[in-house]
Amino acid sequence: MVLSTNSIPGSLQAGQGLQRPWRRHLLWPLLLLLSACSSTTFVYNRLDFILPWYLDRYVDLDRTQSEQLDVELGELLQWHRSEELPGYLNFLNDLAEDLHGDLASPLTVARLQSYADRAEQAWFRVRDPGLELLLRLGDDLSQEQIDDFIAVMDKKQSKYERKYLDRDDEEVVEDAFESLEETLEDYLGRLDESQLQRLRVAAGALLRSDAIWLRERSAWTAELAEALQRKAGWQQRVRGIVRDWEARLDPEVQAIYDHNTTVVQAAIVDVVNSRSDKQDSRLRKKIDGFRDDLVLLISQQKN
């Protein structure tokens, strides 16, 4: 949605540790809600179909469970459209205002971080009701369905380990560079050589953390699997696993995440501030397009 660390593709996040395990796995379908303004109105208006389809990749629901999900998801989406989308529009209006005027008015890291903080708060607001929906659904799952869900999670763990841990350091840096380049070119268009060089420097400065991320994910999944045995008080344990994981990170791990976030944010700011007139025009059109989509989506709200 914006040029922040939250916009970096999963390949960079998984490889460099810029995302947390509770932002994937069980709640990943709900992240689509937060990316609504970077999708088309066509996609957003079909989330009532897309999200159950995605969830079905993790667990097969029976007819009654699917009907329950449809009803509750419809209520969640209606709330999101009426309560959250106007905030997204304000977010983009503020971003456009920050970029208003000539190119001599630079974006700052502090300002970029403020947008990242706002995006994170938006995530928290949709995470909590989304989690409650999934907990109610989880109460009706059979043990076989729970076991199948955990098996899918374990299978994905093995897939990620093969994908990320087999890379040498040069491949990690190249993957990080390509992810940064792809993200920024989506907003700015083709980057010039000096901008590409800035991204190469940033990619080389990132601390490798794919092994750490995968270790976190494995521990997170194991803890979730234990909670999903659904002994007395299991819902509260799942809430804690989802909401409090980051607060329980080892300080050394958190320091790596913080370092990588700082490196990426600084690179984004430098590239954005060095944008040409043509790149500036593309960036503004991109933001205007998001705003137009949001205005349309809000206007389509059902009474």
C-alpha positions in Angstrom: 0.0 0.0 0.0 2.9 2.4 0.8 6.6 2.4 0.5 7.4 0.9 3.9 8.9 -2.2 5.2 5.4 -3.7 5.3 5.5 -3.5 1.5 8.6 -5.6 1.0 7.7 -9.0 -0.7 7.7 -12.2 1.3 10.9 -13.4 -0.3 12.8 -10.6 1.2 11.0 -10.7 4.5 11.4 -14.5 4.9 15.1 -14.3 3.9 16.0 -11.3 6.0 13.6 -11.6 9.0 11.5 -8.5 8.4 8.2 -10.2 9.3 7.0 -12.1 12.3 5.6 -15.6 12.4 2.2 -14.5 13.7 1.8 -12.4 10.6 1.7 -15.6 8.5 0.2 -19.1 9.0 -3.2 -19.1 10.6 -4.0 -15.4 10.0 -2.5 -15.0 6.6 -5.8 -14.8 4.7 -6.8 -11.9 6.8 -3.8 -9.9 5.6 -5.7 -9.5 2.3 -8.0 -7.1 4.1 -5.1 -4.8 4.9 -3.8 -4.9 1.3 -7.2 -3.9 -0.1 -6.1 -0.6 -1.4 -3.3 -2.1 -3.3 -5.6 -4.6 -4.9 -8.4 -3.9 -7.4 -11.9 -3.3 -6.3 -12.7 -6.5 -8.1 -10.5 -8.5 -5.7 -11.8 -6.7 -2.6 -15.4 -7.2 -3.5 -14.7 -10.9 -3.8 -12.9 -11.5 -0.5 -16.0 -13.3 0.7 -15.0 -16.0 -1.8 -11.2 -15.6 -1.8 -10.6 -15.9 1.9 -12.6 -19.2 2.4 -10.8 -20.5 -0.7 -7.4 -19.7 0.9 -8.4 -21.1 4.3 -9.4 -24.3 2.5 -5.7 -24.8 1.6 -5.1 -25.4 5.3 -8.2 -27.2 6.5 -11.2 -28.8 4.7 -14.5 -27.4 6.2 -17.7 -29.3 6.2 -20.9 -27.7 5.0 -22.0 -26.4 8.4 -18.6 -25.0 9.1 -18.5 -23.3 5.7 -21.9 -21.7 6.2 -20.8 -20.4 9.7 -17.6 -19.0 8.1 -19.6 -17.3 5.4 -21.9 -15.5 7.8 -19.2 -14.3 10.2 -16.8 -13.3 7.4 -19.6 -11.3 5.8 -20.0 -9.4 9.0 -16.3 -8.8 9.3 -16.0 -7.6 5.8 -18.9 -5.2 6.2 -17.3 -3.8 9.4 -13.9 -3.5 7.6 -15.5 -1.6 4.6 -17.4 0.8 6.8 -14.9 1.3 9.7 -11.4 0.7 8.2 -11.4 1.8 4.6 -12.1 5.5 5.5 -8.9 5.3 7.6 -7.0 3.9 4.7 -8.2 6.8 2.6 -7.0 9.2 5.2 -3.7 7.4 5.3 -3.2 7.8 1.5 -4.3 11.5 1.7 -1.6 12.2 4.3 1.0 10.4 2.2 0.0 12.4 -0.9 0.3 15.6 1.1 3.7 14.6 2.3 4.8 14.2 -1.3 3.1 17.4 -2.4 5.2 20.2 -3.9 8.6 20.0 -5.5 11.1 17.2 -5.1 13.2 19.3 -2.8 10.9 18.4 0.1 12.4 15.2 1.3 10.7 12.2 2.9 12.3 11.3 6.2 12.9 8.0 7.9 11.0 9.3 10.9 8.0 10.1 8.7 8.2 6.7 6.9 8.3 5.0 10.3 5.2 6.9 11.3 3.4 5.4 8.3 4.7 2.0 9.1 3.4 2.4 12.7 0.0 3.4 11.3 -0.1 0.4 9.0 0.8 -1.9 11.9 -2.1 -0.4 14.0 -4.4 -1.1 11.1 -3.2 -4.6 11.1 -3.9 -5.0 14.8 -7.4 -3.7 14.4 -8.3 -6.4 11.8 -6.2 -9.1 13.4 -8.2 -9.2 16.7 -11.7 -9.6 15.3 -10.3 -12.0 12.6 -8.6 -14.1 15.3 -11.9 -14.3 17.3 -13.6 -15.5 14.1 -11.1 -18.2 13.7 -11.2 -19.2 17.3 -15.0 -19.7 17.0 -14.4 -21.8 13.9 -11.7 -23.7 15.6 -14.0 -24.7 18.4 -16.1 -26.7 15.9 -13.2 -28.4 14.1 -12.7 -32.1 14.5 -9.4 -33.4 15.8 -8.8 -34.8 12.3 -9.2 -31.3 10.9 -6.8 -29.9 13.5 -4.2 -32.6 12.8 -4.5 -31.8 9.0 -4.0 -28.1 9.7 -0.8 -28.8 11.7 0.4 -31.2 9.0 0.1 -28.5 6.4 2.0 -26.1 8.6 4.8 -28.7 9.0 4.9 -29.3 5.3 5.3 -25.6 4.6 8.1 -25.5 7.2 10.0 -28.1 5.2 9.3 -26.3 2.0 10.6 -23.0 3.4 13.7 -24.6 4.8 14.6 -26.1 1.4 13.9 -22.8 -0.3 15.8 -20.5 2.0 18.5 -22.4 3.9 20.1 -23.9 0.8 21.1 -20.4 -0.4 24.7 -19.2 0.0 25.3 -15.6 1.3 25.7 -14.2 -2.2 22.3 -15.6 -3.2 20.7 -14.1 -0.1 22.0 -10.7 -1.0 20.9 -11.0 -4.6 17.4 -12.1 -3.5 17.2 -9.2 -1.2 18.3 -6.7 -3.8 15.8 -8.1 -6.4 13.0 -7.9 -3.9 13.8 -4.3 -3.1 14.2 -3.4 -6.8 10.9 -5.1 -7.7 8.9 -3.3 -5.0 10.3 0.2 -5.7 10.0 -0.1 -9.4 6.3 -1.0 -9.0 5.8 2.4 -7.5 8.4 4.5 -9.3 9.1 2.7 -12.6 12.5 1.9 -13.9 15.3 2.9 -11.4 18.4 4.6 -12.5 21.9 3.2 -11.8 22.5 5.3 -8.7 19.2 4.2 -7.2 20.0 0.6 -8.0 23.4 1.0 -6.4 21.8 2.3 -3.2 19.6 -0.8 -3.1 22.7 -3.0 -3.6 24.4 -1.4 -0.7 21.3 -1.9 1.5 21.0 -5.5 0.5 24.6 -6.1 1.4 24.1 -4.5 4.8 21.2 -6.7 5.8 21.9 -9.3 8.4 21.0 -12.8 7.3 18.1 -14.2 9.4 16.4 -16.8 7.4 17.5 -19.5 9.9 16.2 -17.4 12.7 12.9 -16.7 11.0 12.4 -20.4 10.4 13.4 -21.3 13.9 10.8 -18.8 15.2 8.2 -20.2 12.8 8.9 -23.8 13.9 8.6 -22.8 17.6 5.5 -20.8 16.9 3.8 -23.7 15.1 4.7 -26.2 17.8 3.3 -23.9 20.5 0.1 -23.4 18.4 -0.2 -27.1 17.8 -0.1 -27.7 21.6 -2.7 -25.0 22.2 -5.0 -26.5 19.5 -5.3 -29.7 21.5 -8.1 -27.5 22.9 -7.8 -28.2 26.6 -9.6 -25.9 29.0 -8.6 -22.2 28.3 -7.1 -23.0 24.9 -8.6 -19.9 23.2 -6.7 -17.6 25.6 -3.5 -19.5 25.0 -3.9 -19.0 21.2 -4.6 -15.3 21.7 -1.4 -15.0 23.6 0.6 -17.0 21.0 -0.7 -14.7 18.2 -0.6 -11.4 20.0 2.4 -11.7 22.3 4.9 -13.6 20.2 7.0 -10.6 19.3 7.2 -9.4 22.8 8.8 -12.7 23.8 11.5 -12.6 21.2 15.1 -13.0 22.3 16.7 -9.6 22.4 19.4 -10.6 20.0 16.8 -11.7 17.5 14.9 -8.5 17.9 18.1 -6.5 17.3 18.6 -8.3 14.0 15.0 -7.4 13.0 15.5 -3.8 14.1 18.8 -3.5 12.1 17.2 -4.8 8.9 14.2 -2.6 9.2 16.5 0.4 9.7 18.6 -0.5 6.6 15.5 -1.0 4.4 13.8 2.2 5.5 16.9 4.3 4.9 17.3 2.8 1.4 13.6 3.5 0.6 13.8 7.1 1.8 17.0 7.7 -0.2 15.5 6.2 -3.4 12.2 8.0 -3.1 14.0 11.3 -2.4 16.1 10.9 -5.5 13.1 10.2 -7.8 13.0 11.9 -11.2 10.0 13.9 -12.4 8.9 10.9 -14.4 9.2 8.6 -11.3 7.4 11.2 -9.2 4.5 11.3 -11.7 4.2 7.5 -11.6 4.2 7.5 -7.8 1.5 10.1 -7.6 -0.6 8.3 -10.1 -0.2 5.1 -8.1 -1.4 6.8 -4.9 -4.3 8.5 -6.8 -5.3 5.1 -8.2 -5.4 3.6 -4.7 -7.4 6.5 -3.5 -9.9 6.2 -6.3 -10.3 2.5 -5.5 -11.0 3.3 -1.9 -13.6 6.0 -2.6 -15.4 3.5 -4.9 -15.2 0.7 -2.3 -16.6 2.9 0.4 -19.4 4.1 -1.8 -20.4 0.5 -2.4 -21.1 -0.1 1.3 -24.3 -2.1 1.9 -27.0 -0.6 4.2 
